[in-house]
C-alpha cells in the first residue's frame, strides 16, 4: 500500500530542493546576461567606429559590403535592445510568483536573439543558449513549487512585443546614425 505521508514529504523535499537552488541560478543568469550585454556593447562600438569611418568619408554611393556591415551593426544593436528588455524584466522580479509571469517570455526572446546572432557571432549565441537553458530551468522549478500554469499564447505575444520594441529602437538608432543611407533599398537587392 502507498504511504501518502511519505509521498507528500518527498514532494515537499523536492520543492524545497528546487527552491534552494533558484536564487543562485537566478543570480548567475543575471551575471551571464550582464557579461553578454557588455561583450555585445563592445562589438557594437567597434562596428560603429568602423562604419562611421567609412560613412564620414562622404561617399553618397555606398557599396553592398558597407551596407552589410551597417546591417550587422543594426543586428547587434537589436540584440542589445532586446536583451536590455530581458534584463529589465529580470530585475523587476520580486518573488517566486513573478518568475512564472515575467520570465517565460524572456526565454523566447533570448532564443530568438541567439539564433539571429549564430551566423556571425557563435560565441555570443552559445552564451545565450546557456542563459535560455538556465532561465527555463528556473521557470520550470518555480512553476513546480507554486503549481503554476502557463499561458503560452500570452508569453508569445509578450515576446513579440519585446522584439518589436527592440527592433524599433535599433532601427531608429541606426537611421539617426546614418541618415543618408537607405537600408530599405538594400533589403530589396
N, C-alpha and C positions, 0 to 999 in steps of 0.2 A: 504494500500500500504506500502511496505517495505521502511524504511528510510535507504538508503545506507550509508549516513554520520554517522548515529548512530551506524551502524554495524561496520564500519571502526574504529570509535572511540573506540568501545568496544574491537575490536581486538587489537588496539594499547594499550589500558589499560591492557589487558590480557598479551600482550607481555612484557609490562613494569613491570607488576607484576612478571612474570616469571624471567625476567632479574634481578630484585632487590633481588631475593632470591637465585640466582645462587652462588654468592661469599660466603655467609655464609655456604651454604650446601657443597660447594667445600672445604672450609677451614675445616669444620667439618669432611669431608671424609678423608682429609689428616691426621688430628689428629687421627681419628679412625684407619686408616691404620698404623700410627706410633705406636699406642698402641698395635695393633695386632702383628706387627713385633717385638716389644720389648718383649711381652709375649712369642711369638714363639722362639725367640732367647734364652730366659731364659730356656725354655723347652728343646731346642736343647742342651744347655750347660749341663743341668742336665743329660739328656740321654747320652751325650758323656762321661761325667765323670763316670757314672755308667758302661757304656760299656767298656771304656778304662781300668777301674779297673779289669774287668773280662778278657779282652783281654791281658793285660800286665802280667797276671799270666803265660803266655807262653804255655797254652794248645793248641796243634795244632788240636785237635778234638773237635770243639765247638758243643754244643748241639743245638737242634732246638729252644729252648727257647731263647738262646743268639742270634741266628741268627734273630729271630723275633724282638728282642729288637734293633738290628742294623738296620733292615728294617724299624722299627718305627722311629728311628733317621734319616734314609735316607728320609722318607716321610716328616718329619718336615723340614729337610734341603731343600728338593724340594719345599715345600710350601714357605719357606723364599725366596728362589731364584726367584720363580715366582712372589711373592708379591713385591720384590725389583724392578723387571722389571715394574710392575704396578706403583709403586711409582715413578720410573724414568720417565715414560710416563706422569704421572700426573704433575710432576714438570716441564716438558717441555712445558706445555700448556701456551700459551701467549695471547690467545684471545678466543672469543666465537666460532670462526670457528674451532680452534684447538680442542675444546671439541668434536665436532661431528666427527672429523677424528681420534683423539687419544684415546678417552675413550671407544668406543663400544667394541673393542677387549679386553679391560681390564675387562669388566663386565663378559665376558665368563671365563676369567682366574680366577677371584675371585670366581665365582660359582663352577667351577671345583675343585678348592682348598678347598672350603667349603665342598663339597660333599666327598672329599677324607679324610678330617680330621674328619668328623662327627662321625665315629665309635669310635675313641679313644679320641677325644677332642671336645665334643659337644659345649662347651662354645666358643671355637675359631670359630667353624662353625657358631654359632649363630651371632657372631660379623661380620663374613664375609658375612652372608646373609643380615644383616643390611647395610653393606658397598655396596653390589651389588645393593640393592634397591635404595640407595641414588644416586649412580653413574648412575643408569638407569633413575632416575627422572631428573638428571642434563642433561643427553644426550637428553632426550625427550624434555625438556624445551628449551634447546639450539637449537635443530632442529626446534622447533616451531617458535622460534624467527627469525632464519635466513632462514627458509623454506628449510632446508637441506633434502637431500635424502640419504639413506644408501645403501651401497653395503655390504650386509651381508656375501656374499662369501669372499670378501676381509677381512672383520672383522674376520671371522672364520679362514682364512689362517694365519692371523697375530696372533691370539690367539694360534694356533697350533705351530707357530714358537716360540713364547714366552715360551710355555710349554716345547717344545723340548729342547730349550736352557737351561732352568732351570733344566731339568732332566739330561742333560749332565754335567752341573756344579755340581749338587748334587752327581751324581754317581762318578764323578772324586774325589770329596772331601772325600766321604766315602771309595772309593778304596784306596786312599792315606793314610787315617787314619787307615785302617785295611787291610794292604797289603797281609796278609796270609789267609784272609777269602774269600772263594769262594761263593759269594752270588748267582751266576748263578746256582750253584748246588742246592741251597735251593729252588729256584723257580721251579725247576723240581720235587722236592719232594712233 
